[in-house]
Every structure is written in C-alpha cells, then in structure tokens.
Amino acid sequence: MPDNTEPVQNRSEIVFLYDAVDANPNGNPLSGANRPRIDPQTQQAIVTDVRLKRYLRDQLSDDGHGVYIRNVQEEGEQYTREQLLEDRLKDVEPGDYDLDDDDEADRFRDDIFGAFLANSADVRYFGATMATDTDEYEDYLPDHFTGPVQFSPGKTMHPVNENEEYDSLTSVIATQEGKEQGGFDLDDHRIQYGLIRFHGLVDEHGAEDTKLTPADVERLDTLCWRAIKNQTISRSKVGQEPRLYCRVEYDEESFHIGGLDKDLSLDDEASYPAEELRNVRDLTLEIDAFVERLAGASDQIERVRVAASDPLEFSYEGELGGPELLYETLEDALGGETVERIDVYDEYPDTLANA
C-alpha cells in the first residue's frame, strides 16, 4: 500500500456522471436570467469545472477540512482573502522566529508552507492564487499553487430541453375569501433532464507542489458522490444525483489513457430519444468502448475504483443490466483483484477530518 503521508506517486483518471431532473445545473449570470448554460450548436447543457469544484469545496468544509477558497459569512461580515489566509496559518506565529537569521527564516517558510497546505485541503486538490497584502506571510508563500486535480467542463451526453413550465412561475397569495392578492414572476429556468459527464485527472507531478497525498486522492472516491448528494439542495439545484464514478489509478509514471469519458455513450436502441428523456430510467449507458480501452491498457493500470447508482442501466455486447453488469464486466476484463467496488457510505467516515 502507498504511504498516505507522502505526495501521491500514481496518476489517476476520473470519469464522473451525475444527472439533473427539472433543475438548473449551472446557471449563467451573464444571460440576464441565470439561464442554464447550453451549447448553442449541440444543445448540450454545460457545467463548468468551477461549479463542480465549488460543490467539492463545500463538502470538504462540511466534513471538517480546512478550505481556503470559500464563501463564509460570520456575524454579517464577509471574510477577506487575507483573513482567510491568517485563519489557515493560525498555528504559526511570526514572533516565534528570528527572521533576521537565515536558518530561522527558512524554518518559518517551511512551517508556513506546511501549515497552509495542511489546513487548506482545497488548495492541495485544486491550487489557488495567493493574493495577499499580509506582510508577515507574503514573502514566504508562492504567488500561486497549481492544482494537481483538474476537471474538464462537463456536458450532458445528449441535447437538453428547457422546461417551459418554469420560465415564469407565478406565486399567488390568496385571501381568506379566495381572492387573488398578488403575484410575481420568478424567471425560474431549468432543464427537463440531463446526464452530465465530467473527465478529471490527478497529476502526480503537480501533487509534489501541493503535497497531495494518496489519502487525499482516495477521499475523492466518496467526496464527489457525496458532494452532489449534499450540496445540491438549493431550490434550483435540487433534483441532481450522482450516477457513476470511476477512478483509474495507473502504475506507470506520466501515463494515462485519456478521454475515457468519451468512451461512454447512450445506447440508442435501449434509450428513449433525447427529447423524451425525463429521468435516469429512460436511458441505458453503453460501456463496450469504455471496457475495451481499459482492457487494452491493463498492464499500466494499478486499480480501478468504481461506484454506480442502482437505477442506472448499462449495456455490454447487447446485454442489459444494472451496476452488477458493469462491475462484473470490468472484473472479467481487468481481473477481479484490480477492480474495487466503492461503498460510499461505508468508506466516507474514514475520510472525515476527525477520523
């Protein structure tokens, strides 16, 4: 087993799918009405990597991990970036070091660097720009950290339709006599249904800069799933559910297959037409190309961690089935010892800050 305290040595590739039913998975404030982001050519809904990372940061914070980039209000006041930095470094007191001594200054720099990353889980994953006017620290931290975990913008695997019924909802308050007292437009724009597909990469070289550990990477295996479960509960975001998570961990430096998300497709024969999709039970995910590419690189794969939602149906070589079909097909192609089924709610307690 890898040392969970040293920077990760293995590259990982992530495929993550979640869906949205009568929801706005990522509004565009520049549209004037926060309409869903939709590709005008393909009519696919778009979810930015920033939106996904926000869910993950919020879940990290809820799990008790220190988060540097956050929206926190306390007693009505917004934290500044400098205040957040000082909070991350509260265990390091500049007065405890003789900064005129080179050795002491180096120790101060190492302690600040270590404390900041230890208390900023999101920076270990996604990096950060270090904009600060805090004189005690600005000369001892880099101007930015490049995150070793990156996601491409997500897109639905099919064209989507906006739900016209939500375009101009009206709230009416009735008097005791049943008369209309008033109403107002809400401009509530949502898509009817979308299965959103993300591709992610964990770069072992970037992990050295932010001290991302194997334990951090393994936390992603439950964090992504739980972030969609727990952080999509606002009025426009409710209706989103995780459907498939797969992390392929490679055993050869600087190698990954690439584009694994594109090897998953909708089985046209077993799925409803795109304009008729309304929930996950209306579609089937074809995994033939996905399994074939993984099998072709089996010599470079250390392990595959995978979880699938019970209602999601798969097809492989014409056979239809639930998650068990996916698991067994991968185990047959790669070897049972290589494929690990993730039990999200059994595993996640060990990833919490107080574990």
Sequence and secondary structure as in RCSB ss.txt:
>XXXX:A:sequence
MPDNTEPVQNRSEIVFLYDAVDANPNGNPLSGANRPRIDPQTQQAIVTDVRLKRYLRDQLSDDGHGVYIRNVQEE
GEQYTREQLLEDRLKDVEPGDYDLDDDDEADRFRDDIFGAFLANSADVRYFGATMATDTDEYEDYLPDHFTGPVQ
FSPGKTMHPVNENEEYDSLTSVIATQEGKEQGGFDLDDHRIQYGLIRFHGLVDEHGAEDTKLTPADVERLDTLCW
RAIKNQTISRSKVGQEPRLYCRVEYDEESFHIGGLDKDLSLDDEASYPAEELRNVRDLTLEIDAFVERLAGASDQ
IERVRVAASDPLEFSYEGELGGPELLYETLEDALGGETVERIDVYDEYPDTLANA
>XXXX:A:secstr
   TTS   S EEEEEEEEEEEE SSEEGGGSS EE B TTT  BEE HHHHHHHHHHHHHHTT   SS   EET
TEE  HHHHHHHHTTT  GGGS TTSHHHHHHHHHHHHHHHHHT HHHHHHEEE     HHHHTTS SEEE SEE
E  EEESS   B GGGTT B  EE TT  EEE  B     EEEEEEEEEEEE HHHHHHHT  HHHHHHHHHHHH
HHHHHH  STTT SEEEEEEEEEEESSTT     GGGG EE TTTS  GGG  SGGG EEE HHHHHHHHHTGGG
EEEEEEEE TT EEEETTEEESHHHHHHHHHHHH TTTEEE  HHHHGGGGSTT 
